[in-house]
Amino acid sequence: MSDDLRSFVIREIRIYFRGEYRTSLLFLLIGIVSVAGGVAAIVTQYLVLLGAALPLLLFGGLYIAMAVQILKRIPVRMRLLCERLPQDPALAREECDRIDRLSAKWHRMHQIVIFLFAAGLLALVGCVIFKSQGFVYGLALALVGHSAIDIVVLLVSRFRTQLYKHAIEKMLI
């Protein structure tokens, strides 16, 4: 492998994992704010906020768990790839396969999030039609809000991952 290609690949690895790190910190922040909001909603005992508490706590807990898992994995994976990938084409193939599996998971997550977004919108429409301002209204607002955030984060992450995969695939050519 030429030195130019080697430095290009290592630079792309670092760029990708820096993006993963930033995204994980964003997940952690959103998760903490969501859990805090869910707890605050329960404490207030206001019916609309009680409806929002369930999705806030659920999404917030999932975000925190995801962020912690990714933050633990990043340094180990980045070090391994920077050290071994330029000399090991088999590792490049393995990394491309890992990215394909990750993309498939993100596709399924994206479908679930779109379903939750649509369900939240339908519930909001129902609340408007039936002039409901209670528990279901809060639940619907939280579903729509969190799902919208999830859709954006997933799209950005998928795009960044595909750019990274294309850089790794250059090693295999």
C-alpha positions as CSV (number, residue, x, y, z in Angstrom):
1,M,0.0,0.0,0.0
2,S,1.3,3.4,-0.9
3,D,2.1,5.9,1.9
4,D,-0.6,8.3,0.4
5,L,-3.3,5.7,0.6
6,R,-2.1,4.6,4.0
7,S,-2.3,8.2,5.4
8,F,-5.7,8.7,3.6
9,V,-7.1,5.6,5.3
10,I,-5.8,6.5,8.7
11,R,-7.2,10.0,8.4
12,E,-10.6,8.7,7.3
13,I,-10.6,6.2,10.3
14,R,-9.9,9.1,12.7
15,I,-12.5,11.4,11.1
16,Y,-15.1,8.6,11.3
17,F,-14.4,7.8,14.9
18,R,-14.3,11.4,15.9
19,G,-17.8,11.8,14.4
20,E,-18.9,8.6,16.3
21,Y,-17.5,10.2,19.5
22,R,-19.4,13.4,18.9
23,T,-22.6,11.6,18.1
24,S,-22.2,9.5,21.2
25,L,-21.8,12.6,23.3
26,L,-24.9,14.0,21.7
27,F,-26.8,10.8,22.5
28,L,-25.6,11.0,26.1
29,L,-26.7,14.6,26.4
30,I,-30.1,13.9,24.8
31,G,-30.5,10.9,27.0
32,I,-29.7,12.8,30.2
33,V,-32.0,15.7,29.3
34,S,-34.8,13.2,28.4
35,V,-34.5,11.2,31.6
36,A,-34.5,14.5,33.6
37,G,-37.5,15.7,31.7
38,G,-39.3,12.4,32.3
39,V,-38.6,12.5,36.0
40,A,-39.7,16.2,36.2
41,A,-42.9,15.3,34.3
42,I,-43.7,12.6,36.8
43,V,-43.0,15.0,39.7
44,T,-45.3,17.7,38.4
45,Q,-48.3,15.3,38.1
46,Y,-49.7,17.5,35.2
47,L,-51.6,15.1,33.0
48,V,-50.0,16.2,29.7
49,L,-46.5,15.9,31.1
50,L,-47.3,12.5,32.6
51,G,-48.1,11.3,29.1
52,A,-44.7,12.6,27.9
53,A,-42.8,11.0,30.8
54,L,-43.0,7.5,29.4
55,P,-41.4,8.2,26.0
56,L,-38.9,10.6,27.6
57,L,-37.7,8.0,30.1
58,L,-37.7,5.2,27.5
59,F,-35.9,7.1,24.8
60,G,-33.6,8.7,27.3
61,G,-32.6,5.4,28.8
62,L,-31.9,3.9,25.4
63,Y,-29.8,6.9,24.3
64,I,-27.7,6.7,27.5
65,A,-27.1,3.0,27.1
66,M,-26.2,3.4,23.4
67,A,-23.8,6.3,24.1
68,V,-22.0,4.4,26.9
69,Q,-21.6,1.3,24.7
70,I,-20.3,3.3,21.8
71,L,-18.0,5.5,23.9
72,K,-16.4,2.3,25.4
73,R,-15.9,0.7,22.0
74,I,-14.4,3.7,20.1
75,P,-10.8,3.9,21.5
76,V,-10.2,0.2,21.2
77,R,-11.6,-0.1,17.7
78,M,-9.9,3.0,16.4
79,R,-6.5,1.9,17.8
80,L,-6.9,-1.5,16.3
81,L,-7.8,-0.2,12.9
82,C,-5.1,2.5,12.7
83,E,-2.4,0.0,13.7
84,R,-3.5,-3.0,11.6
85,L,-5.8,-1.9,8.8
86,P,-3.1,-0.5,6.5
87,Q,-1.2,-3.8,6.4
88,D,-4.2,-6.2,6.7
89,P,-6.6,-6.2,3.7
90,A,-8.6,-9.0,5.5
91,L,-9.3,-6.5,8.3
92,A,-10.5,-4.0,5.7
93,R,-13.0,-6.6,4.4
94,E,-14.1,-7.4,8.0
95,E,-14.6,-3.7,8.7
96,C,-16.7,-3.3,5.5
97,D,-18.8,-6.3,6.6
98,R,-19.2,-4.8,10.1
99,I,-20.4,-1.5,8.5
100,D,-22.9,-3.4,6.3
101,R,-24.3,-5.1,9.5
102,L,-24.4,-1.7,11.2
103,S,-26.2,-0.2,8.2
104,A,-28.8,-3.0,8.3
105,K,-29.4,-2.3,12.0
106,W,-29.8,1.4,11.3
107,H,-32.2,0.7,8.5
108,R,-34.4,-1.3,10.9
109,M,-34.1,1.4,13.6
110,H,-35.0,4.0,11.0
111,Q,-38.2,2.1,10.1
112,I,-39.2,1.7,13.8
113,V,-38.6,5.5,14.4
114,I,-40.6,6.4,11.3
115,F,-43.4,4.2,12.6
116,L,-43.3,5.9,16.0
117,F,-43.3,9.3,14.4
118,A,-46.3,8.4,12.3
119,A,-48.1,6.9,15.4
120,G,-47.3,10.1,17.3
121,L,-48.7,12.3,14.4
122,L,-51.9,10.2,14.3
123,A,-52.3,10.5,18.0
124,L,-51.8,14.3,17.8
125,V,-54.4,14.5,15.0
126,G,-56.8,12.5,17.2
127,C,-56.1,14.8,20.1
128,V,-56.9,17.8,17.9
129,I,-60.1,16.3,16.5
130,F,-61.3,15.2,19.9
131,K,-60.0,18.3,21.7
132,S,-57.9,16.2,24.1
133,Q,-55.2,17.9,26.1
134,G,-54.5,15.0,28.5
135,F,-52.2,12.0,28.8
136,V,-52.4,10.9,25.1
137,Y,-51.5,14.5,24.0
138,G,-48.3,14.5,26.0
139,L,-47.5,11.0,24.8
140,A,-48.0,12.0,21.2
141,L,-45.9,15.2,21.5
142,A,-43.0,13.3,23.1
143,L,-43.2,10.5,20.4
144,V,-43.1,13.1,17.6
145,G,-40.4,15.2,19.1
146,H,-38.0,12.3,20.0
147,S,-38.7,10.5,16.7
148,A,-37.9,13.6,14.7
149,I,-34.6,13.9,16.5
150,D,-33.9,10.2,15.9
151,I,-34.6,10.5,12.2
152,V,-32.1,13.3,11.8
153,V,-29.4,11.6,13.9
154,L,-29.8,8.3,12.1
155,L,-29.6,9.9,8.6
156,V,-26.4,11.9,9.5
157,S,-24.8,8.8,11.1
158,R,-25.7,6.6,8.1
159,F,-24.3,9.1,5.7
160,R,-21.0,9.5,7.6
161,T,-20.7,5.7,7.9
162,Q,-21.1,5.2,4.1
163,L,-18.4,7.8,3.5
164,Y,-16.1,5.9,5.8
165,K,-17.0,2.6,4.1
166,H,-16.1,4.0,0.7
167,A,-12.7,5.1,2.1
168,I,-12.0,1.6,3.5
169,E,-13.1,0.0,0.2
170,K,-10.4,2.0,-1.6
171,M,-7.9,-0.3,0.1
172,L,-9.6,-3.4,-1.4
173,I,-9.3,-2.1,-5.0
